[in-house]
Each structure stands twice: as C-alpha cells, then as structure tokens.
Amino acid sequence: MAREELTRLTGNGNGTCGKDDCPNVYRTANGSFVVQGDVSQAFMPPEGEGIVEIPESVLREAVRVLGW
C-alpha cells in the first residue's frame, strides 16, 4: 500500500521530521490505522511486527480529527 492511498489524520505535512513527516497516524481505506514514528527498542516484538514510539499529542490529534 502506498502512502498516497492513506488518509493522514495528524501532522501538517511541513516535513518537520524530514521528508517522511513523522510521527504521524494514517487511516486505511478499510478503517485500520498505520502509525509512523521513531523505532522503539522497548521490547522485541514477534517476527514480522515492529513497534514505534509517538507522542501523546499525535494520538490526541488523531482522536480529535476522527471526532471520538
């Protein structure tokens, strides 16, 4: 899936994290979420999975945009 197929819920697209504009939360066409952030070393996830760290403010902004 390409980033262009996702709906950005957070961030203003000004590239403050470089060209990838992270951290960010996106919504897919089927209603699931993709989270972009700094790679975290908090624990080792199962093979095929990864973990990222994002600020609370990013989650709050996503919830606000969704009207939850």
N, CA and C atoms as an extended XYZ file, in Angstrom:
204
Properties=species:S:1:pos:R:3:atomname:S:1:resname:S:1:resid:I:1 pbc="F F F"
N         0.854       -1.173        0.000 N   MET     1
C         0.000        0.000        0.000 CA  MET     1
C         0.896        1.230        0.000 C   MET     1
N         0.564        2.174       -0.824 N   ALA     2
C         1.343        3.416       -0.927 CA  ALA     2
C         0.803        4.464        0.036 C   ALA     2
N         1.667        5.324        0.505 N   ARG     3
C         1.252        6.387        1.428 CA  ARG     3
C         0.122        7.225        0.833 C   ARG     3
N         0.152        7.414       -0.467 N   GLU     4
C        -0.876        8.223       -1.136 CA  GLU     4
C        -2.268        7.620       -1.000 C   GLU     4
N        -2.355        6.332       -0.685 N   GLU     5
C        -3.641        5.656       -0.516 CA  GLU     5
C        -4.200        5.821        0.894 C   GLU     5
N        -3.423        6.414        1.797 N   LEU     6
C        -3.822        6.576        3.194 CA  LEU     6
C        -4.353        7.978        3.441 C   LEU     6
N        -5.222        8.089        4.448 N   THR     7
C        -5.717        9.385        4.879 CA  THR     7
C        -4.908        9.827        6.080 C   THR     7
N        -4.210       10.952        5.956 N   ARG     8
C        -3.402       11.452        7.065 CA  ARG     8
C        -4.324       12.087        8.099 C   ARG     8
N        -4.193       11.658        9.359 N   LEU     9
C        -5.012       12.204       10.443 CA  LEU     9
C        -4.260       13.230       11.266 C   LEU     9
N        -2.943       13.231       11.179 N   THR    10
C        -2.137       14.121       12.006 CA  THR    10
C        -1.052       14.775       11.166 C   THR    10
N        -0.438       15.774       11.740 N   GLY    11
C         0.669       16.443       11.062 CA  GLY    11
C         0.182       17.429       10.022 C   GLY    11
N         1.006       18.397        9.763 N   ASN    12
C         0.629       19.423        8.795 CA  ASN    12
C         1.381       19.281        7.487 C   ASN    12
N         2.163       18.225        7.360 N   GLY    13
C         2.866       17.982        6.119 CA  GLY    13
C         4.023       18.927        5.841 C   GLY    13
N         4.496       19.625        6.876 N   ASN    14
C         5.580       20.593        6.651 CA  ASN    14
C         6.961       19.961        6.671 C   ASN    14
N         7.030       18.640        6.851 N   GLY    15
C         8.321       17.962        6.793 CA  GLY    15
C         9.211       18.181        7.987 C   GLY    15
N         8.652       18.441        9.180 N   THR    16
C         9.470       18.709       10.353 CA  THR    16
C        10.304       17.509       10.781 C   THR    16
N         9.986       16.338       10.272 N   CYS    17
C        10.764       15.138       10.585 CA  CYS    17
C        11.508       14.689        9.339 C   CYS    17
N        11.830       15.616        8.494 N   GLY    18
C        12.456       15.261        7.230 CA  GLY    18
C        11.385       14.953        6.200 C   GLY    18
N        11.765       14.324        5.123 N   LYS    19
C        10.821       14.081        4.034 CA  LYS    19
C         9.691       13.129        4.406 C   LYS    19
N         9.840       12.365        5.502 N   ASP    20
C         8.807       11.406        5.888 CA  ASP    20
C         7.735       12.003        6.790 C   ASP    20
N         7.936       13.232        7.297 N   ASP    21
C         6.957       13.937        8.102 CA  ASP    21
C         6.408       13.091        9.236 C   ASP    21
N         7.276       12.596       10.105 N   CYS    22
C         6.826       11.772       11.211 CA  CYS    22
C         6.939       12.538       12.531 C   CYS    22
N         6.335       12.114       13.607 N   PRO    23
C         5.428       10.984       13.704 CA  PRO    23
C         4.067       11.324       13.107 C   PRO    23
N         3.313       10.304       12.782 N   ASN    24
C         2.037       10.518       12.138 CA  ASN    24
C         1.122        9.320       12.317 C   ASN    24
N        -0.179        9.554       12.187 N   VAL    25
C        -1.177        8.488       12.193 CA  VAL    25
C        -1.974        8.616       10.896 C   VAL    25
N        -2.147        7.485       10.235 N   TYR    26
C        -2.905        7.429        8.982 CA  TYR    26
C        -4.051        6.438        9.133 C   TYR    26
N        -5.105        6.616        8.324 N   ARG    27
C        -6.211        5.668        8.285 CA  ARG    27
C        -6.243        5.031        6.910 C   ARG    27
N        -6.442        3.709        6.871 N   THR    28
C        -6.508        2.995        5.601 CA  THR    28
C        -7.929        3.013        5.068 C   THR    28
N        -8.099        2.606        3.837 N   ALA    29
C        -9.424        2.560        3.211 CA  ALA    29
C       -10.362        1.598        3.939 C   ALA    29
N        -9.817        0.564        4.581 N   ASN    30
C       -10.674       -0.389        5.298 CA  ASN    30
C       -10.871       -0.024        6.762 C   ASN    30
N       -10.390        1.155        7.188 N   GLY    31
C       -10.646        1.642        8.544 CA  GLY    31
C        -9.596        1.298        9.578 C   GLY    31
N        -8.527        0.607        9.199 N   SER    32
C        -7.466        0.341       10.168 CA  SER    32
C        -6.501        1.523       10.178 C   SER    32
N        -5.517        1.472       11.047 N   PHE    33
C        -4.603        2.590       11.229 CA  PHE    33
C        -3.161        2.181       10.982 C   PHE    33
N        -2.400        3.098       10.446 N   VAL    34
C        -0.958        2.926       10.261 CA  VAL    34
C        -0.301        4.043       11.061 C   VAL    34
N         0.653        3.678       11.912 N   VAL    35
C         1.319        4.647       12.765 CA  VAL    35
C         2.778        4.742       12.352 C   VAL    35
N         3.250        5.956       12.178 N   GLN    36
C         4.638        6.209       11.806 CA  GLN    36
C         5.302        6.948       12.956 C   GLN    36
N         6.462        6.504       13.352 N   GLY    37
C         7.175        7.171       14.435 CA  GLY    37
C         8.599        6.670       14.534 C   GLY    37
N         9.244        7.034       15.621 N   ASP    38
C        10.613        6.586       15.857 CA  ASP    38
C        10.603        5.121       16.267 C   ASP    38
N        11.524        4.351       15.731 N   VAL    39
C        11.629        2.947       16.100 CA  VAL    39
C        11.937        2.856       17.593 C   VAL    39
N        11.207        1.996       18.280 N   SER    40
C        11.386        1.822       19.721 CA  SER    40
C        12.107        0.516       20.008 C   SER    40
N        12.916        0.534       21.020 N   GLN    41
C        13.619       -0.663       21.478 CA  GLN    41
C        13.051       -1.145       22.808 C   GLN    41
N        11.789       -0.776       23.113 N   ALA    42
C        11.180       -1.101       24.405 CA  ALA    42
C        11.134       -2.609       24.660 C   ALA    42
N        10.889       -3.403       23.628 N   PHE    43
C        10.897       -4.860       23.735 CA  PHE    43
C        11.008       -5.412       22.324 C   PHE    43
N        11.250       -6.699       22.223 N   MET    44
C        11.362       -7.343       20.913 CA  MET    44
C         9.992       -7.871       20.510 C   MET    44
N         9.383       -7.310       19.472 N   PRO    45
C         8.090       -7.808       19.024 CA  PRO    45
C         8.254       -9.127       18.269 C   PRO    45
N         7.156       -9.842       18.072 N   PRO    46
C         7.226      -11.089       17.309 CA  PRO    46
C         7.733      -10.832       15.884 C   PRO    46
N         8.278      -11.843       15.259 N   GLU    47
C         8.781      -11.706       13.893 CA  GLU    47
C         7.669      -11.208       12.970 C   GLU    47
N         8.028      -10.275       12.120 N   GLY    48
C         7.062       -9.709       11.183 CA  GLY    48
C         6.338       -8.489       11.714 C   GLY    48
N         6.581       -8.125       12.975 N   GLU    49
C         5.965       -6.956       13.582 CA  GLU    49
C         7.043       -5.967       13.987 C   GLU    49
N         6.639       -4.727       14.204 N   GLY    50
C         7.550       -3.701       14.669 CA  GLY    50
C         6.835       -2.802       15.653 C   GLY    50
N         7.583       -2.053       16.426 N   ILE    51
C         6.979       -1.102       17.356 CA  ILE    51
C         7.583        0.273       17.112 C   ILE    51
N         6.735        1.290       17.267 N   VAL    52
C         7.192        2.666       17.122 CA  VAL    52
C         6.712        3.470       18.310 C   VAL    52
N         7.398        4.564       18.566 N   GLU    53
C         7.036        5.499       19.622 CA  GLU    53
C         6.517        6.766       18.987 C   GLU    53
N         5.364        7.238       19.479 N   ILE    54
C         4.832        8.517       19.020 CA  ILE    54
C         4.369        9.312       20.230 C   ILE    54
N         4.415       10.618       20.176 N   PRO    55
C         3.991       11.442       21.305 CA  PRO    55
C         2.487       11.349       21.546 C   PRO    55
N         2.080       11.519       22.787 N   GLU    56
C         0.663       11.533       23.146 CA  GLU    56
C        -0.100       12.569       22.315 C   GLU    56
N         0.532       13.688       22.042 N   SER    57
C        -0.144       14.750       21.290 CA  SER    57
C        -0.575       14.289       19.899 C   SER    57
N         0.189       13.388       19.307 N   VAL    58
C        -0.166       12.872       17.979 CA  VAL    58
C        -1.426       12.013       18.066 C   VAL    58
N        -1.513       11.165       19.091 N   LEU    59
C        -2.727       10.360       19.274 CA  LEU    59
C        -3.932       11.244       19.576 C   LEU    59
N        -3.739       12.254       20.414 N   ARG    60
C        -4.846       13.166       20.726 CA  ARG    60
C        -5.350       13.873       19.470 C   ARG    60
N        -4.414       14.286       18.605 N   GLU    61
C        -4.810       14.948       17.363 CA  GLU    61
C        -5.591       13.998       16.470 C   GLU    61
N        -5.170       12.732       16.374 N   ALA    62
C        -5.894       11.757       15.560 CA  ALA    62
C        -7.313       11.535       16.090 C   ALA    62
N        -7.447       11.424       17.399 N   VAL    63
C        -8.770       11.246       18.010 CA  VAL    63
C        -9.652       12.472       17.731 C   VAL    63
N        -9.080       13.655       17.821 N   ARG    64
C        -9.841       14.885       17.545 CA  ARG    64
C       -10.323       14.903       16.094 C   ARG    64
N        -9.448       14.562       15.167 N   VAL    65
C        -9.812       14.567       13.753 CA  VAL    65
C       -10.937       13.563       13.476 C   VAL    65
N       -10.888       12.422       14.148 N   LEU    66
C       -11.910       11.403       13.962 CA  LEU    66
C       -13.218       11.741       14.674 C   LEU    66
N       -13.202       12.742       15.544 N   GLY    67
C       -14.409       13.131       16.274 CA  GLY    67
C       -14.803       12.166       17.386 C   GLY    67
N       -13.819       11.449       17.933 N   TRP    68
C       -14.113       10.490       19.003 CA  TRP    68
C       -14.205       11.174       20.327 C   TRP    68
